[in-house]
């Protein structure tokens, strides 16, 4: 064999061996690109799902028709005695009451009884002593009666009425005294403390009060441009003035010529309804301190102020446990505006009051008892 042939055979053999080796090692030299079998996921902004909150069931307070919880609408009312001596002003908590009563105690000094139901109030006061006619009024609401002592005869009255009594002298933990005023004008309480004290006594916690009658506010075009009320209980220090505010459909209250301000929220006392209830009020015979008594049973005259309008009517109360009902001149039960009501107990012979009303858009004209 020629040398050239041998060389060619060797060259081809080497090429064959090199090709086979390359084929074996090629995948390791140049590995194939891996393909992800999962689909590509693009980053998208997360959508916030709002947290579902369970709202407390809505109900309405039977005494002022304000929206509240079912639990608060069914609990027993609190009837709290609040003083109105000039040294007790400004009082705290009055704007949060559903109903407030006002009349004289003794010596021409007026006193309040505030009825609290659906509002939770942290400061109420100054708290003062009980009076028999106020205890009588508390009974008609099946209220828990909060006060600081009273005349010696009051405890027998409270027992006969069967009131749930929270006298401060026997329930000191439900009250406290502030240091910025001197006694007796510095005693305060709260709805929470009073309800806790009532629970400690195992007084019943709920009440089934009949709901008072309510209506919607009159429309703006039906409201008068202005109206006012003045009550002269006794001395100038206790003179009451109400000025009707057409925009909010409430009566801004003044005492002794100054705005009646709630120290708890710095708001002026401004009820939606004012009822002038004529009752016989007289001094208790033989009472050396000149304490008063009032006849709150039966019937009598009433004047109702709401929406800037005055309506003549009557009041009726059939028993000590019955609510007082108010009727218009046609004998229909009065429907109140939703919100706070002040009930002024006045003796038409010893106390004077005047009021000014006006047709829509007209100037008020005076009237009185």
C-alpha positions in Angstrom: 0.0 0.0 0.0 1.2 3.4 -0.8 2.2 5.7 1.9 -0.3 8.3 0.8 -3.2 5.9 1.3 -2.0 5.0 4.8 -1.8 8.7 5.7 -5.3 9.3 4.5 -6.7 6.4 6.4 -5.1 7.7 9.6 -6.5 11.2 9.1 -10.0 9.9 8.5 -9.8 7.7 11.5 -8.7 10.7 13.7 -11.5 12.8 12.3 -14.1 10.1 13.1 -12.9 9.7 16.6 -12.9 13.5 17.2 -16.5 13.8 15.8 -17.7 11.1 18.1 -16.1 12.7 21.1 -17.6 16.1 20.2 -21.1 14.6 19.9 -20.7 13.1 23.3 -19.5 16.3 25.0 -21.6 18.9 23.1 -24.6 19.0 25.4 -22.2 19.6 28.4 -20.3 22.4 26.5 -23.5 24.1 25.3 -26.4 23.0 27.5 -29.9 23.7 26.1 -31.9 26.6 27.5 -34.4 25.5 30.1 -38.0 26.3 29.4 -40.2 26.9 32.4 -43.4 25.1 32.0 -45.3 27.4 34.3 -47.1 30.4 32.8 -45.6 33.8 33.4 -47.3 35.7 36.3 -47.2 39.4 36.1 -47.1 41.5 39.3 -50.4 43.2 39.8 -51.4 45.5 42.7 -53.2 43.8 45.5 -56.9 44.7 45.9 -57.8 45.6 49.5 -60.9 43.8 50.6 -62.7 45.9 53.2 -63.3 44.3 56.5 -66.9 43.6 57.2 -68.0 45.2 60.5 -71.1 44.3 62.2 -72.9 47.5 63.2 -74.8 47.7 66.5 -78.5 47.3 65.8 -80.2 50.6 65.3 -83.1 51.6 67.6 -84.7 54.8 68.7 -84.9 56.3 72.2 -88.5 56.3 73.4 -88.1 59.6 75.1 -86.6 61.8 72.3 -86.6 59.5 69.2 -82.9 59.9 68.7 -81.0 57.0 67.0 -79.3 54.7 69.5 -78.6 51.0 70.1 -81.3 48.5 71.0 -79.6 47.9 74.4 -79.6 51.6 75.3 -83.1 52.1 74.2 -84.4 49.4 76.6 -82.4 50.2 79.7 -84.1 52.1 82.6 -83.9 55.9 82.6 -81.8 57.8 85.1 -83.5 60.7 86.8 -80.8 63.0 88.3 -81.3 66.0 90.5 -79.2 68.9 89.3 -79.0 72.2 91.1 -79.3 75.7 89.6 -77.8 77.9 92.3 -75.6 80.6 90.6 -72.6 78.9 92.3 -73.5 75.7 90.5 -73.2 77.2 87.0 -72.3 76.2 84.4 -73.8 72.7 84.9 -72.5 69.6 83.2 -74.5 67.1 81.1 -77.7 69.0 80.5 -77.3 68.9 76.7 -77.2 65.1 76.8 -80.5 64.6 78.7 -83.6 63.4 76.8 -85.9 65.5 79.0 -85.3 68.2 81.6 -87.8 69.4 84.2 -87.4 72.9 85.8 -89.3 74.5 88.7 -88.7 76.1 92.1 -87.2 74.2 95.1 -87.3 76.8 97.9 -86.5 80.4 98.4 -87.2 81.0 94.7 -84.2 78.9 93.7 -84.9 76.7 90.8 -83.8 73.1 90.4 -83.6 70.6 87.5 -84.4 66.9 87.2 -82.7 65.6 84.0 -83.8 62.3 82.5 -81.0 60.3 80.8 -81.6 57.2 78.7 -79.7 56.5 75.5 -76.7 58.8 76.0 -73.7 57.7 78.0 -72.5 60.8 79.9 -69.2 60.9 81.8 -70.0 64.0 83.9 -73.3 65.0 85.3 -73.9 67.7 88.0 -73.7 69.3 90.4 -76.0 66.8 92.0 -78.3 68.1 94.8 -81.0 66.9 97.1 -84.4 65.2 96.3 -87.8 66.8 96.4 -91.1 64.9 96.7 -92.6 66.3 93.4 -89.5 65.4 91.5 -89.5 61.9 92.9 -93.2 61.7 91.8 -92.1 62.7 88.2 -89.3 60.1 88.3 -91.8 57.4 89.1 -93.7 57.9 85.8 -90.6 57.0 83.9 -89.8 54.0 86.1 -86.5 55.8 86.6 -83.5 55.1 88.8 -83.5 58.2 91.1 -80.1 59.9 91.7 -79.8 62.6 94.4 -77.8 63.8 97.4 -80.0 63.4 100.4 -83.1 65.6 101.0 -85.6 66.5 103.7 -86.2 63.8 106.3 -89.6 63.1 104.8 -88.2 62.3 101.3 -87.1 58.8 102.2 -90.7 57.8 103.2 -91.9 59.3 99.9 -89.3 57.3 97.9 -90.3 54.1 99.7 -94.0 54.6 99.1 -93.3 55.3 95.4 -91.2 52.2 95.1 -88.4 54.1 93.4 -85.0 52.5 92.7 -83.1 54.9 94.9 -79.4 55.9 94.5 -78.9 58.5 97.3 -75.3 59.6 97.4 -75.2 59.1 101.2 -75.7 55.3 100.7 -73.9 55.0 97.3 -70.7 57.0 97.7 -68.9 55.1 95.0 -71.3 56.4 92.4 -70.4 60.0 93.0 -67.3 62.2 93.4 -66.5 65.7 94.4 -64.4 68.1 92.3 -61.8 70.4 93.9 -62.5 73.5 91.7 -65.8 74.2 93.5 -66.7 74.2 97.1 -69.4 72.0 98.7 -72.3 71.6 98.2 -71.9 72.7 94.6 -69.2 70.2 93.6 -70.9 66.7 93.6 -70.9 64.9 90.3 -71.8 61.5 88.8 -71.9 59.6 85.5 -74.3 57.3 83.7 -71.8 54.5 83.9 -71.3 54.8 87.7 -75.1 55.1 88.3 -75.9 52.0 86.2 -73.1 50.1 88.0 -74.5 51.1 91.4 -78.0 50.1 90.3 -76.6 46.7 89.3 -75.0 46.3 92.7 -78.4 46.8 94.3 -79.9 44.3 91.8 -82.4 46.8 90.6 -84.0 45.7 87.4 -81.9 46.8 84.4 -84.5 47.2 81.6 -87.8 49.1 81.2 -90.6 49.0 78.7 -91.4 52.7 78.4 -94.2 53.5 76.0 -92.7 55.6 73.1 -93.8 59.2 73.0 -95.3 60.6 69.8 -92.8 62.3 67.4 -92.9 64.0 64.1 -90.5 65.5 61.5 -89.4 69.1 61.9 -91.4 71.7 60.0 -89.8 72.8 56.7 -87.8 76.0 56.6 -90.5 77.9 54.8 -93.0 77.1 57.5 -90.8 78.4 60.3 -91.2 81.9 61.6 -88.4 84.4 61.4 -88.2 84.6 65.2 -89.8 83.7 68.5 -88.9 84.0 72.2 -90.0 82.9 75.7 -89.4 84.5 79.1 -90.1 82.9 82.4 -89.9 84.7 85.7 -89.8 82.0 88.4 -88.8 84.3 91.2 -85.6 86.4 91.2 -83.6 87.8 88.3 -80.8 85.2 89.0 -83.3 82.5 87.9 -84.9 84.3 85.0 -85.1 82.1 81.9 -85.1 83.3 78.3 -85.4 81.2 75.1 -84.5 82.5 71.7 -85.8 80.6 68.7 -83.1 79.7 66.1 -84.9 79.2 62.7 -81.8 77.6 61.0 -81.5 74.7 63.5 -85.1 74.8 64.6 -84.1 74.9 68.3 -84.6 77.2 71.2 -81.3 78.6 72.6 -81.6 78.9 76.3 -80.3 81.8 78.6 -80.2 81.9 82.4 -80.0 85.3 84.2 -79.3 87.0 80.9 -76.4 84.8 79.9 -76.2 81.8 77.5 -76.9 78.6 79.4 -73.7 76.6 78.6 -73.0 72.9 79.3 -69.5 72.8 80.8 -69.1 69.2 79.5 -69.0 70.2 75.8 -69.1 74.0 75.9 -72.4 73.9 73.9 -75.5 76.1 74.6 -78.5 74.3 75.9 -80.9 74.3 73.0 -84.0 72.1 73.2 -86.2 71.2 70.3 -89.4 71.4 72.4 -90.5 73.4 75.3 -93.7 72.6 77.3 -95.1 75.1 79.8 -97.1 73.0 82.2 -99.5 74.9 84.5 -99.5 73.2 88.0 -100.4 74.3 91.5 -97.2 75.0 93.4 -97.3 76.1 97.1 -95.2 76.2 100.2 -95.4 73.1 102.5 -97.3 74.2 105.7 -94.9 74.3 108.7 -91.7 73.7 106.7 -89.3 76.1 108.2 -87.1 76.1 105.1 -89.9 77.1 102.8 -89.9 73.9 100.7 -92.5 73.6 98.0 -95.1 71.1 96.9 -96.7 70.6 93.5 -99.8 68.9 92.3 -98.9 66.8 89.3 -101.9 64.6 89.1 -105.2 65.2 87.1 -105.1 67.7 84.3 -104.4 71.3 83.6 -103.4 73.8 81.0 -100.3 73.5 78.8 -98.6 75.6 76.2 -96.3 73.8 73.7 -93.5 75.5 71.8 -91.9 73.9 68.7 -90.9 74.9 65.2 -91.1 78.5 66.4 -94.9 78.1 66.9 -96.9 78.2 70.0 -99.9 75.9 70.6 -102.4 76.0 73.4 -103.3 72.7 75.0 -103.8 70.6 78.1 -102.0 68.0 80.1 -103.4 64.8 81.7 -102.0 62.3 84.2 -104.2 59.5 85.5 -101.9 57.8 88.1 -98.5 58.1 89.7 -97.1 55.4 87.4 -98.6 56.9 84.3 -96.8 59.3 81.9 -98.1 62.8 81.6 -99.8 63.2 78.2 -100.1 66.5 76.3 -103.0 67.4 74.0 -103.6 70.2 71.5 -106.7 72.4 71.4 -108.6 69.8 69.3 -107.9 67.0 71.8 -105.2 65.3 69.7 -102.1 64.1 71.5 -99.2 66.4 70.7 -96.4 65.1 68.5 -93.0 66.4 69.5 -90.0 67.1 67.4 -87.2 64.6 67.7 -84.7 65.8 70.2 -84.5 67.3 73.7 -87.6 68.6 75.5 -87.7 71.0 78.5 -90.8 70.9 80.7 -91.3 74.1 82.7 -93.6 73.6 85.7 -95.1 77.0 86.4 -97.8 78.2 88.8 -99.8 80.7 86.7 -100.6 82.8 89.9 -97.2 83.2 91.3 -94.9 82.9 88.2 -95.0 85.1 85.2 -94.0 84.3 81.6 -94.3 85.9 78.3 -93.7 84.8 74.7 -93.4 86.3 71.3 -94.3 84.5 68.1 -94.7 85.5 64.5 -96.1 84.2 61.3 -93.6 82.9 58.7 -91.1 85.7 58.0 -93.0 88.3 60.2 -91.9 90.2 63.3 -92.7 88.5 66.6 -95.7 89.8 68.6 -95.8 89.5 72.4 -98.2 87.5 74.5 -98.2 85.9 78.0 -100.1 84.5 81.0 
